[in-house]
Amino acid sequence: MKKWNAKRGGHGEGMRRTGWSAAWMWCALAVLTLWAPLSGFGDSYTNLHIFNLDEGDGLMPYGSLTRDGDTLYGMTVYGSVSNKGVVFRMDVNGQNYTILHTFFGDKNDGGRPYGNLTQAGNILYGMTSLGGVSNGGVVFRMDTNGLSYTNLYSFVGGTNSGYAPHGSLTWDGGYLYGMTCSGGQYNAGVVFRVDTNGLGYTNLCAFHGGAISGKGPHGSLLLRGGALYGMTSSGGQEDLGVVFCVDANGLEGLDADTRVVL
């Protein structure tokens, strides 16, 4: 029986050509599948607002948005005339973008916010990493329409105060809770509590690093059942950060070795 010579053509060559054609087809489909979302083709992704250098807009937001019905609130770290950041508002469809407050970073104002806004009715609460009487950041409040901005508390560092917060506030209906990157007894950051009127500031926990404590928190706190949960960027046995738990009333009467580092 006469055999087909694949080198001269025949079913073998045809099968190889068919196989290569199929392979190239699947490769092309894979590229198109990956490229389509990136190009916006067939995707529902939409830029609602593009931060820019025009008209004193904010720049480089680090936090998340806060939503109230059809309105979004947020902050940027940089931008506007002072380059200390802004508070802004916009509709969920991207319309009516408005700068509610421009930070100037002086003793009566904050500057460079890295977190989110916390809403309580018609009031927005937040923190900045700069500004205030010692330029160590502030806790502030303002109305959702941009009026009545007030520094509630200025961080001054030292044993009894935090310094330079880089997160957001947590509200339990009465108190505001938060963290700072530095300040406190060991200058490694604190967990604090303050009234919504700015009074009654208390350090609930002072981080000190080492094997049994975190150090330098940059995030926010989660409040559940009277306990505050959070993370730090360093500290712990490997000095690579920890997940911790602190009683919302402070560490009095608690075993810090077992309650601070989880």
N, C-alpha and C positions, 0 to 999 in steps of 0.2 A: 504494500500500500504506500502511495506517495505521501510524504510528510510535508506539511507547510513549513516554509523557512521564514521565521519571524524577521530575520534581517532583510529579507527581500520583500517583505510585505505579506499580508495575510491576516488571519484572525488574531494572531498574537499582537501584531503591531496595532491593529484596530482596537483591541481591548486595552492596550496601554494608552493609546490616544484618548479613548473614552474615559479611562480612569483619571488621566491628567486633567481632562476637561472638567470632570465632575469635581475634582479637588480644587481647581481654580474657581469654579462656581461657588463652592462652599466657602472658600476663603473670601471671595468678594462679598458674599452675603454677610459673613461675620464682620468684615470691615464696615459695611454699611450699617449693620446693627449697632456696632459700637459708636460709629460716627454720628448717627442720627440724633441721639440725645445731646451730644456735645454741640451739634450745630443748631439745635433748637427744632429740628425737623421732627414732627410727630410728637412733640413734647409740650407739656403745659407750663413749663418754667417761664416766669416773667420777672423782670426787674421792675420793682415798684418805685424805687428811687435810687438814683446813682449819686453818691456824695461827690462833690466837686469843689473847686477853689473859687467858684463864682458866688457873688452876693453873700459872702460870709457864711457859707454852709459849713456843717460839721464834717469831720473827717475821721476815719478809722474807728468805728465802734468796736468795743471789745465785749460788751455784755449782750443780753438778750432783750427782746421786746416784751412789753407789757400790754395786754389787750383789754379794752373795756368796750364791749359791744362792737361797733364798727370802727373804733378808733384804736390806733397803735401809738404807744409812747416808747421812747428810747433815748439813749445818750450816746455821745461820741467822745472819745478821749481828746482829740485834737480838733482844730478848725475854728472858724469864725474869726472875728477881728483880734481876739486875744490869743488864739491858738491854744486855748485851755479847755476847749470842748463846749458842747451845747446839750440842752434838753430839747427834744423835738416831738412833734405830734403829726400824724397823718392818718388818712382813711385807709381801711384795709385794701382798697382798690388802687392805692397809690396816689390818690388825689389829695389836694389841700395840705400839702406838706408845709408845716409852720415851725419855726424856731420859737420855742416858748421862753427859753432862758439861755443867755450866753455867760459862761463862766469866765471870771477874770483872775481867780486865784489869789485875791488879796485877803486881808484879815476879815472882811465882811462878806466874803464869797468863797465858794469852793473852786476846784480846778482839777482837770484830768480824772474824770470818773471812769472806773474800770468795770463797774457792775451794772445791775439792772435797777429799774425803778420799782418800788413797792407801793401799790395803790390801796388806799383805805377811803372809800367813798369818793369825795371830790378832792382828795389830798394825795399828792405824790411824795413819797419819802425816798431818799437815796443817800449815797456817800460819795465823796471824792477823795483822791489820794493826796491832793495839795490844797492849799488855802487855809483859812482860819487864822487864829491869833498866833500860832507857832508854825504855820505852813505845813502842818502834819495831817491835813485833811479835815473834813467836817462830815457831820450828819446834818442833812438839810430837809426842809419841807417846802412845798409850793402847791398852789391850787392847780387843778388840771387845765385851767385856762391860761396858766403862765403867770398869774399874779401872786402877790404875797410871798415871794421867796424869802426864806428865813434860815439862817444857820442855827440849828438847834444845839449843836455841841461841837466844839473844836478839840481835836486830838492834840495833846501836848507832849506825849511820851512820858518817860519816867516810870516810877513804880506804880502810880495810880491811874495811868491812862495809856491807851494804845497810841499807835502812830502809823500813818500811811495805810489805810484800808484799800484792798484790791478786790472786794467782793460786793455782795448785795445785803440788804437788810431782810430779816424775817420778822413778821408781825404776828402776834398771837391774839390780837384784839385789844391788848392793853400795852404790852411792852414791845420795843424794837430790839432785836438781837442781831449781833454781827461779829466780825473778826477784823483784826488788823494784822499787817505783816510784821510789824515791829512794835516796840514799846513794851510796857509791862516790866515786871521786876527783873526779868532776864533779857530784856530787849529782843525777845524772840516772838513777839506777838501775843495777842490776848483774845479771849472770848468775852464779850461785854453785853450788858443790858442797859437800856436807857428808856425813860418814859417818852411818849410821843410829844411831850412839850419840851423835851430837852433836859429835864431835871432827873435826878436820881441815877446818874451814871454810876455803874458798878462793873468792875472787872470780875467776871465769874471764874476765869481760869487764866493763868499766865503760863504760856509755853516756855520750856527751857531746853528743849532738844535732848540729846542723849538717848539711851536705850528705851526709856519708859515714857518719853514725851515727844510730841511733835514740835515743829518749829516752822515759822514763816508761812501761815496759811494764806492762800490766794483766792479762795472760793467763798461759798456761802454756806449757811447752816440749814439743816433740815430739822424741824421741830415735830416730835411725835411723842405723845403720852408723857409730857413733862421732861423729856430728854432731848438734848441738842446733839445732832450728829454732824460731823464735818471731816475735812481732810486737811493735811498740811503738806507742803512741798518738800520738807526735809524732816530730820529727826527719826527716831526709831533705831532698832539695832543696826540696820545697814545705812542709816542716815539718808534714806530714800523716800521718806514720808510715811505717814500713818493715816489710818481711819480711826477716829476717836469718838467718844461719847462723853458728854458732860451734862450733869443735872442742870436744868434751867434755873435753879435757885443757887447754883454755885457748887463748889466742891466740899463745903463744910460737912464733916461727918462721913465723908465717903473715902474709900480706899483709892487714891489717885493712881496707884500702880495698875489696878485692874479696871478702873473706869475710864481712864484717859485714852489708853491705847488698846484697840480691839484686835 
